[in-house]
Amino acid sequence: TRRGPRSRASGRDADADGLPITDTEPDVFEQLLSWIYTGEVTEAALQAKDMLEHLLMAANGYECGGLKLLCEAKLCEGLTVENVATRLVLAEQAEADGLKEACLEFIKPNAAAVMGTEGWKDVMAAGMELMNEVMAFVMGAPTGGKGKGKKRTADEAGLSAQDAEVEEMREW
C-alpha cells in the first residue's frame, strides 16, 4: 500500500475506523479527493470564497502538483492591491513559486498602495526574509541567490594578486 506524505507523517495507517483528517476543512478535502480520483475540481469550488487559498495549501501538503498549479494560476488571475500581500505570504507558505513571482511583479509598480493595505501586515508578520525579498525585488536588486553572488576572478573584481590571496584565505 502506498502511503501519502500526510499518512507517513502521522506514522500510522487508516484502520477500520478511518484516519481523522484534522488539518483540512471537509469541503476542501472533498475537492482534493475529487482531484485525486478524477483530475478535476468543481467550478463552484473554484469560485467559493477562500477555497483556492485553502485548496492550494492542501495541494501542497498532499503533494498534488497539478492541483497546486491550477490553484496558483487562478490566484494569479485575481490579484488586486488589497489581496496581493496576503497572497504573497500564502505563496511563501505553500512553496508556490509561480504565485510568488506574480505577486512580486504586481507589487513592484504598486508598492506604495500595497504597503498601505491590511494585508501588508501579513508580510511584515511573515518575517524579515520575505520583507527583504520584496524590497529587493521592488528596487530591482537580484533576489534569487539568497545573498550569494556569482564568484568572480580577481581581475573581474578589480583585485590585485595579493588581495586575491587574502580573499581566498577568508573562504577557508
C-alpha positions as CSV (number, residue, x, y, z in Angstrom):
1,T,0.0,0.0,0.0
2,R,1.4,3.4,-1.0
3,R,1.1,5.9,1.8
4,G,0.9,9.6,1.0
5,P,3.0,12.3,2.8
6,R,0.4,13.1,5.4
7,S,-0.2,9.4,6.4
8,R,3.6,8.9,6.5
9,A,3.9,11.9,8.8
10,S,1.3,10.5,11.2
11,G,3.2,7.2,11.3
12,R,0.0,5.1,11.1
13,D,-2.3,3.6,8.5
14,A,-6.0,4.1,8.3
15,D,-7.8,1.4,10.2
16,A,-11.4,0.3,10.1
17,D,-12.4,3.5,11.9
18,G,-10.6,5.6,9.4
19,L,-7.9,8.2,9.8
20,P,-9.1,11.5,11.1
21,I,-8.1,14.5,8.9
22,T,-7.9,17.5,11.2
23,D,-5.7,19.9,9.2
24,T,-8.1,20.4,6.2
25,E,-11.7,21.5,6.1
26,P,-14.2,18.9,4.8
27,D,-15.2,20.9,1.7
28,V,-11.6,21.5,0.8
29,F,-10.8,17.8,1.4
30,E,-13.7,16.8,-0.8
31,Q,-12.3,18.8,-3.7
32,L,-8.8,17.4,-3.0
33,L,-10.3,13.9,-3.3
34,S,-12.2,14.8,-6.4
35,W,-8.9,15.9,-7.9
36,I,-7.1,12.8,-6.9
37,Y,-9.8,10.5,-8.3
38,T,-10.9,12.4,-11.4
39,G,-8.3,15.1,-12.0
40,E,-11.0,17.8,-11.7
41,V,-12.5,20.1,-9.1
42,T,-15.9,21.8,-9.5
43,E,-16.1,25.2,-11.0
44,A,-18.3,26.3,-8.0
45,A,-15.4,25.3,-5.6
46,L,-13.0,27.5,-7.6
47,Q,-15.4,30.4,-7.2
48,A,-16.1,29.9,-3.5
49,K,-14.6,32.5,-1.1
50,D,-11.2,31.4,0.2
51,M,-11.4,28.0,-1.4
52,L,-8.5,28.5,-3.7
53,E,-6.2,29.5,-0.9
54,H,-7.2,26.5,1.3
55,L,-7.0,24.2,-1.7
56,L,-3.5,25.5,-2.6
57,M,-2.3,24.7,0.9
58,A,-3.9,21.2,0.8
59,A,-2.5,20.5,-2.6
60,N,1.0,21.5,-1.4
61,G,0.6,19.4,1.8
62,Y,-0.7,16.3,0.0
63,E,1.7,16.8,-3.0
64,C,-0.9,17.2,-5.7
65,G,1.3,19.1,-8.1
66,G,-1.3,19.6,-10.9
67,L,-3.9,20.9,-8.4
68,K,-1.3,23.2,-6.9
69,L,-0.5,24.7,-10.4
70,L,-4.2,25.1,-11.1
71,C,-4.8,27.0,-7.8
72,E,-1.7,29.1,-8.4
73,A,-2.9,30.1,-11.9
74,K,-6.4,31.0,-10.6
75,L,-5.0,33.0,-7.7
76,C,-2.7,34.9,-10.1
77,E,-5.7,35.9,-12.2
78,G,-7.4,37.7,-9.4
79,L,-4.5,39.8,-7.9
80,T,-5.5,43.2,-6.6
81,V,-3.9,45.8,-4.4
82,E,-6.0,44.6,-1.5
83,N,-5.2,40.9,-1.7
84,V,-1.7,40.7,-3.2
85,A,0.2,40.9,0.1
86,T,-1.8,38.2,1.7
87,R,-1.4,36.0,-1.4
88,L,2.4,36.6,-1.3
89,V,2.5,35.2,2.2
90,L,0.3,32.3,1.1
91,A,2.7,31.6,-1.8
92,E,5.7,31.6,0.5
93,Q,3.9,29.2,2.9
94,A,2.7,26.9,0.1
95,E,6.0,27.0,-1.8
96,A,4.1,28.3,-4.8
97,D,6.8,29.9,-6.9
98,G,4.6,30.9,-9.8
99,L,2.2,32.7,-7.5
100,K,5.0,34.3,-5.6
101,E,6.6,35.6,-8.7
102,A,3.3,37.0,-9.9
103,C,2.7,38.8,-6.6
104,L,6.2,40.3,-6.7
105,E,5.6,41.5,-10.2
106,F,2.3,43.0,-9.2
107,I,3.7,44.7,-6.1
108,K,6.6,46.3,-7.9
109,P,4.6,49.1,-9.7
110,N,2.0,49.3,-6.9
111,A,4.3,49.2,-3.8
112,A,3.1,52.3,-2.1
113,A,-0.6,51.3,-2.4
114,V,0.1,47.7,-1.3
115,M,2.0,48.8,1.7
116,G,-1.0,50.8,2.9
117,T,-3.3,47.7,3.0
118,E,-4.2,45.5,5.9
119,G,-2.6,42.6,4.0
120,W,0.8,44.2,4.2
121,K,0.8,43.4,8.0
122,D,0.8,39.7,7.0
123,V,4.0,40.3,5.0
124,M,5.6,42.1,8.0
125,A,4.5,39.3,10.3
126,A,5.9,36.7,8.0
127,G,9.4,37.9,8.8
128,M,12.3,39.9,7.6
129,E,13.4,37.5,4.9
130,L,10.2,37.9,2.9
131,M,10.2,41.7,3.6
132,N,13.8,41.9,2.3
133,E,12.9,39.9,-0.7
134,V,10.0,42.2,-1.6
135,M,12.1,45.3,-1.1
136,A,15.0,43.9,-3.2
137,F,12.6,43.0,-5.9
138,V,10.9,46.4,-5.9
139,M,14.2,48.1,-6.1
140,G,15.5,45.9,-8.9
141,A,18.1,44.1,-6.9
142,P,18.8,40.4,-7.5
143,T,16.7,38.2,-5.3
144,G,17.3,34.6,-6.3
145,G,20.6,33.9,-4.8
146,K,19.8,34.3,-1.1
147,G,22.7,36.7,-0.7
148,K,25.2,34.6,-2.6
149,G,26.6,36.3,-5.6
150,K,28.4,34.8,-8.6
151,K,32.1,34.0,-7.9
152,R,34.4,36.3,-9.9
153,T,38.1,36.1,-10.7
154,A,40.4,38.6,-9.0
155,D,40.7,40.5,-12.3
156,E,36.9,40.7,-12.7
157,A,36.6,42.0,-9.1
158,G,39.5,44.5,-9.6
159,L,41.7,42.9,-7.0
160,S,45.5,42.7,-7.1
161,A,47.1,39.3,-6.8
162,Q,47.8,40.0,-3.0
163,D,44.1,40.9,-2.4
164,A,43.0,37.7,-4.2
165,E,45.2,35.6,-1.9
166,V,43.6,37.4,1.2
167,E,40.1,36.7,-0.2
168,E,41.0,33.1,-0.9
169,M,42.2,32.7,2.7
170,R,38.9,34.2,4.0
171,E,36.9,31.5,2.3
172,W,38.7,28.8,4.3
